[in-house]
Amino acid sequence: MKIWRVGEIAQLTGLTVRTLHHYDEIGLLHPAHTSEKGHRLYVEDDLQRLHHIILLKQLGFSLEEVKRLMTDPAFNPLHLLEHQLARINEHIQMQLDLRDRLNDIYSLMHRGQPVDPSRFMEVVQMINISRSKHFSREMAKNIQRNYTSMNSEQIREKNEEFRRLISGFRSEMEKGTPEHDPVVLDLARRWKSCLQDAAGDYDQLSRSAESYYRDHSDQALPFGMDGELYQFIRKAVLKI
């Protein structure tokens, strides 16, 4: 039977020794054995459990939630692996889509033909989405399909529409207008309609975007939006 010391487990997984000690202390991952000198010793079953813990953490669960899930008799590691495989396959497909877009631009430039600026914007958008764990492939494809269906003038008009809506929301917020006011509710309906046109599922897009910006707080929100204004818009949308 192969046995690993805590330092070896740390090297294999990229976790720190301190993290592994913490998992032991909170009852999440007890090593199967302890040496005469008190060193933690892990076996294959421990490694498998640790793998499940890491996957659940990557899916966004807290340690408390991970512990509750793994002590649930209904917990099935196969479902966890299926979910992880699906995410990997989504990421691979998005990279293939990105490659196709880059090949199109390369072919045009290689032949000396002009490239519409919207194509470059499209690639930048795909790169940002493809690097993010927060947007599902289905949502990314909806956004991409709607974006690529527009020409540069339509894209400009859509961006201007978002700017007008944000300016309208900010004006009402600064005047102290409540979220349930008819003027604000009209803005909220138009806002929700615009985002549904772009992504298809407003609620899922909102959750994904909120999750994305929590993890990328250094990035500016689009069109000059800030956290306070976003919360004002969010509350207004909930009232329509």
Secondary structure, 3 states (H helix, E strand, C coil): CCCEEHHHHHHHHCCCHHHHHHHHHCCCCCCCEECCCCCEEECHHHHHHHHHHHHHHHCCCCHHHHHHHHCCCCCCHHHHHHHHHHHHHHHHHHHHHHHHHHHHHHHHHHCCCCCCHHHHHHHHHHHHHHHCCCCCHHHHHHHHHHHHCCCHHHHHHHHHHHHHHHHHHHHHHHHCCCCCCHHHHHHHHHHHHHHHHHHCCHHHHHHHHHHHHHHCCCCCCHHHCCHHHHHHHHHHHHCC
